[in-house]
């Protein structure tokens, strides 16, 4: 099942690298693509629960979907995630 999620706070390649690394840790997720220009994270999953896990993981690292609230805490987490992606 191919899924795309529009996320908030996605700014650069560092963000994309962190998102790719974290999502790839979820069982059943393949073909991850992060489109920085359009703030879209696309992936294939073997079931609906895996797709929900991706959405929750994105939110936990500071990249909530467009339909979730973008709190100050989310913005701060995305800043840290971005920096981590740039360093690694």
DORO-252267 format. One record per atom (N, C-alpha, C): residue in three letters; atom name; x, y negated, z. Coordinates in Angstrom, 3 decimals, decimal comma. Each point is the difference from the previous one (the first is absolute). Layout:
// residues N
Ala/CA/X/Y/Z
...
END
This chain:
// residues 88
Unk/N/0,849/1,171/0,000
Unk/CA/-0,849/-1,171/0,000
Unk/C/0,900/-1,240/0,000
Unk/N/-0,146/-0,846/-1,003
Unk/CA/0,772/-1,232/-0,098
Unk/C/-0,754/-1,099/0,756
Unk/N/0,727/-0,734/0,856
Unk/CA/-0,603/-1,055/0,812
Unk/C/0,866/-1,249/-0,065
Unk/N/-0,628/-1,158/-0,018
Unk/CA/0,698/-1,286/0,061
Unk/C/-0,598/-0,826/1,124
Unk/N/0,873/-0,636/0,760
Unk/CA/-0,434/-0,851/1,110
Unk/C/0,639/-1,370/-0,175
Unk/N/-0,807/-1,041/0,005
Unk/CA/0,519/-1,368/-0,021
Unk/C/0,329/-0,360/1,442
Unk/N/1,251/-0,407/0,225
Unk/CA/0,449/-0,294/1,356
Unk/C/0,365/-1,467/0,166
Unk/N/0,059/-0,410/1,244
Unk/CA/0,395/-1,361/0,345
Unk/C/1,456/0,009/0,479
Unk/N/0,653/-1,133/-0,065
Unk/CA/1,355/-0,230/0,520
Unk/C/1,115/0,631/-0,833
Unk/N/-0,295/0,562/-1,149
Unk/CA/1,016/0,604/-0,861
Unk/C/0,700/-1,109/-0,776
Unk/N/1,311/-0,166/0,275
Unk/CA/0,708/-1,153/-0,548
Unk/C/1,155/0,338/-0,935
Unk/N/0,674/1,130/0,244
Unk/CA/1,245/0,213/-0,743
Unk/C/0,361/1,479/-0,076
Unk/N/1,156/0,249/-0,580
Unk/CA/0,502/1,353/-0,122
Unk/C/0,294/0,658/1,330
Unk/N/0,372/-0,790/1,004
Unk/CA/0,231/0,552/1,338
Unk/C/-1,284/0,577/0,571
Unk/N/-1,086/-0,729/-0,179
Unk/CA/-1,318/0,485/0,431
Unk/C/-0,338/1,301/-0,738
Unk/N/0,213/-0,017/-1,312
Unk/CA/-0,326/1,162/-0,830
Unk/C/0,795/1,227/0,427
Unk/N/1,263/-0,194/0,321
Unk/CA/0,847/1,111/0,420
Unk/C/-0,492/0,605/1,312
Unk/N/-0,334/-0,859/0,957
Unk/CA/-0,520/0,485/1,277
Unk/C/-1,318/0,741/-0,202
Unk/N/-0,895/-0,569/-0,791
Unk/CA/-1,294/0,635/-0,259
Unk/C/0,208/1,375/-0,634
Unk/N/0,856/0,072/-1,005
Unk/CA/0,261/1,277/-0,669
Unk/C/0,572/1,028/0,968
Unk/N/0,956/-0,412/0,812
Unk/CA/0,609/0,922/0,961
Unk/C/-1,014/0,514/1,012
Unk/N/-0,814/-0,885/0,537
Unk/CA/-0,959/0,394/1,038
Unk/C/-1,131/0,865/-0,556
Unk/N/-0,487/-0,346/-1,182
Unk/CA/-1,096/0,771/-0,592
Unk/C/0,476/1,387/-0,420
Unk/N/1,238/0,097/-0,453
Unk/CA/0,514/1,298/-0,440
Unk/C/0,110/1,000/1,154
Unk/N/-0,052/-0,486/1,231
Unk/CA/0,030/0,882/1,172
Unk/C/-1,333/0,713/0,229
Unk/N/-1,057/-0,461/-0,658
Unk/CA/-1,335/0,570/0,197
Unk/C/-0,173/1,211/-0,904
Unk/N/-0,411/1,105/0,583
Unk/CA/-0,196/1,240/-0,737
Unk/C/-1,079/-0,171/-1,073
Unk/N/0,281/0,516/-1,191
Unk/CA/-0,982/-0,027/-1,082
Unk/C/0,022/-1,247/-0,850
Unk/N/0,954/-0,906/0,233
Unk/CA/0,086/-1,247/-0,771
Unk/C/1,138/0,105/-1,006
Unk/N/-0,296/-0,294/-1,262
Unk/CA/0,999/0,023/-1,065
Unk/C/-0,209/-1,194/-0,927
Unk/N/0,910/-0,173/-0,934
Unk/CA/-0,100/-1,027/-1,054
Unk/C/-0,285/-1,392/0,562
Unk/N/0,805/-0,422/0,961
Unk/CA/-0,189/-1,307/0,639
Unk/C/0,546/-1,094/-0,904
Unk/N/-0,787/-1,047/-0,183
Unk/CA/0,416/-1,164/-0,771
Unk/C/-0,452/-1,255/0,741
Unk/N/0,935/-0,937/0,184
Unk/CA/-0,327/-1,257/0,674
Unk/C/0,182/-1,132/-0,993
Unk/N/-1,089/-0,678/-0,337
Unk/CA/0,000/-1,140/-0,919
Unk/C/0,029/-1,276/0,835
Unk/N/1,196/-0,571/0,142
Unk/CA/0,178/-1,177/0,858
Unk/C/-0,784/-1,196/-0,534
Unk/N/0,030/-0,226/-1,305
Unk/CA/-0,677/-1,172/-0,585
Unk/C/-1,490/-0,024/0,284
Unk/N/-0,630/1,166/-0,038
Unk/CA/-1,446/0,077/0,190
Unk/C/-0,410/0,513/1,376
Unk/N/0,980/0,275/0,858
Unk/CA/-0,248/0,493/1,367
Unk/C/-0,822/1,280/0,012
Unk/N/0,353/0,926/-0,903
Unk/CA/-0,736/1,257/-0,106
Unk/C/0,933/1,172/0,299
Unk/N/-0,473/0,881/0,865
Unk/CA/0,701/1,247/0,304
Unk/C/-0,833/1,126/-0,602
Unk/N/0,614/0,758/-0,919
Unk/CA/-0,686/1,113/-0,657
Unk/C/0,707/1,298/0,358
Unk/N/-0,772/1,069/0,063
Unk/CA/0,559/1,301/0,340
Unk/C/-0,994/1,090/-0,369
Unk/N/0,489/1,216/-0,042
Unk/CA/-0,863/1,163/-0,184
Unk/C/-0,057/0,741/1,325
Unk/N/-1,173/0,526/0,305
Unk/CA/-0,168/0,758/1,238
Unk/C/-0,788/1,259/-0,288
Unk/N/0,200/0,996/0,839
Unk/CA/-0,697/1,261/-0,219
Unk/C/-1,377/0,045/0,656
Unk/N/-0,316/-1,007/0,845
Unk/CA/-1,333/-0,043/0,609
Unk/C/-0,288/-1,398/0,560
Unk/N/-1,233/-0,225/0,370
Unk/CA/-0,439/-1,298/0,509
Unk/C/0,686/-0,355/1,316
Unk/N/0,239/0,993/0,842
Unk/CA/0,640/-0,272/1,285
Unk/C/1,406/-0,560/-0,183
Unk/N/0,720/0,469/-1,008
Unk/CA/1,343/-0,528/-0,278
Unk/C/-0,078/-1,465/-0,418
Unk/N/-0,985/-0,337/-0,812
Unk/CA/-0,181/-1,389/-0,435
Unk/C/-0,331/-0,905/1,183
Unk/N/-0,815/0,489/0,906
Unk/CA/-0,336/-0,774/1,208
Unk/C/1,243/-0,170/0,863
Unk/N/0,819/1,040/0,081
Unk/CA/1,248/-0,077/0,771
Unk/C/0,926/-1,061/-0,573
Unk/N/0,041/-0,134/-1,327
Unk/CA/0,825/-1,034/-0,632
Unk/C/-0,505/-1,380/0,384
Unk/N/-1,291/-0,212/-0,083
Unk/CA/-0,569/-1,296/0,356
Unk/C/0,326/-0,361/1,449
Unk/N/-0,113/0,971/0,892
Unk/CA/0,312/-0,236/1,413
Unk/C/1,485/-0,269/0,210
Unk/N/0,857/0,721/-0,716
Unk/CA/1,452/-0,199/0,111
Unk/C/0,374/-1,399/-0,492
Unk/N/-0,588/-0,409/-1,130
Unk/CA/0,268/-1,341/-0,520
Unk/C/-0,367/-1,071/1,031
Unk/N/-1,147/0,169/0,610
Unk/CA/-0,443/-0,957/1,013
Unk/C/0,957/-0,012/1,189
Unk/N/0,477/1,175/0,410
Unk/CA/0,867/0,090/1,177
Unk/C/1,376/-0,636/-0,228
Unk/N/0,438/-0,087/-1,259
Unk/CA/1,307/-0,617/-0,279
Unk/C/-0,129/-1,438/-0,504
Unk/N/-1,223/-0,552/0,059
Unk/CA/-0,185/-1,419/-0,305
Unk/C/-0,536/-0,328/-1,374
Unk/N/-0,526/0,998/-0,699
Unk/CA/-0,548/-0,224/-1,334
Unk/C/-1,449/0,478/-0,062
Unk/N/-0,908/-0,711/0,682
Unk/CA/-1,401/0,427/-0,006
Unk/C/-0,610/-0,143/-1,391
Unk/N/-0,993/0,825/-0,279
Unk/CA/-0,689/-0,115/-1,289
Unk/C/-0,752/-1,329/-0,048
Unk/N/-0,376/-0,375/-1,186
Unk/CA/-0,650/-1,300/-0,226
Unk/C/-1,311/-0,111/0,786
Unk/N/-0,628/1,127/0,319
Unk/CA/-1,263/-0,041/0,742
Unk/C/0,181/0,058/1,517
Unk/N/1,252/0,066/0,472
Unk/CA/0,282/-0,037/1,432
Unk/C/0,446/-1,398/0,416
Unk/N/-0,156/-0,303/1,277
Unk/CA/0,434/-1,298/0,530
Unk/C/1,528/-0,082/-0,014
Unk/N/0,521/-1,137/-0,438
Unk/CA/1,443/-0,237/-0,032
Unk/C/0,371/-0,884/1,191
Unk/N/0,272/0,635/1,115
Unk/CA/0,282/-0,715/1,237
Unk/C/1,444/-0,488/0,044
Unk/N/0,288/-0,832/0,963
Unk/CA/1,373/-0,464/0,218
Unk/C/0,921/1,190/0,262
Unk/N/-0,518/0,977/0,739
Unk/CA/0,776/1,202/0,309
Unk/C/0,357/0,754/-1,286
Unk/N/-0,943/0,112/-0,921
Unk/CA/0,269/0,664/-1,280
Unk/C/1,069/-0,744/-0,788
Unk/N/-0,108/-1,315/-0,006
Unk/CA/0,987/-0,808/-0,727
Unk/C/1,392/0,163/0,599
Unk/N/0,081/0,055/1,321
Unk/CA/1,292/0,180/0,665
Unk/C/0,572/1,381/-0,300
Unk/N/-0,852/1,029/0,027
Unk/CA/0,464/1,353/-0,316
Unk/C/0,509/0,084/-1,434
Unk/N/-0,688/-0,660/-0,927
Unk/CA/0,435/0,048/-1,395
Unk/C/1,344/-0,693/-0,172
Unk/N/0,246/-1,049/0,763
Unk/CA/1,289/-0,700/-0,063
Unk/C/1,122/0,944/0,420
Unk/N/-0,220/0,733/1,089
Unk/CA/0,993/0,963/0,485
Unk/C/0,163/1,138/-1,010
Unk/N/-1,095/0,509/-0,535
Unk/CA/0,057/1,074/-0,994
Unk/C/0,749/-0,436/-1,245
Unk/N/-0,222/-1,236/-0,413
Unk/CA/0,681/-0,562/-1,157
Unk/C/1,507/-0,046/0,245
Unk/N/0,391/-0,525/1,135
Unk/CA/1,415/-0,109/0,346
Unk/C/0,650/1,380/0,067
Unk/N/-0,709/0,966/0,575
Unk/CA/0,519/1,361/0,091
Unk/C/0,218/0,584/-1,400
Unk/N/-0,940/-0,254/-0,900
Unk/CA/0,124/0,485/-1,365
Unk/C/1,174/-0,605/-0,737
Unk/N/0,278/-1,253/0,273
Unk/CA/1,130/-0,673/-0,643
Unk/C/1,332/0,520/0,505
Unk/N/0,051/0,363/1,276
Unk/CA/1,257/0,450/0,620
Unk/C/0,328/1,434/-0,402
Unk/N/-1,026/0,843/-0,069
Unk/CA/0,268/1,423/-0,260
Unk/C/0,228/0,311/-1,457
END
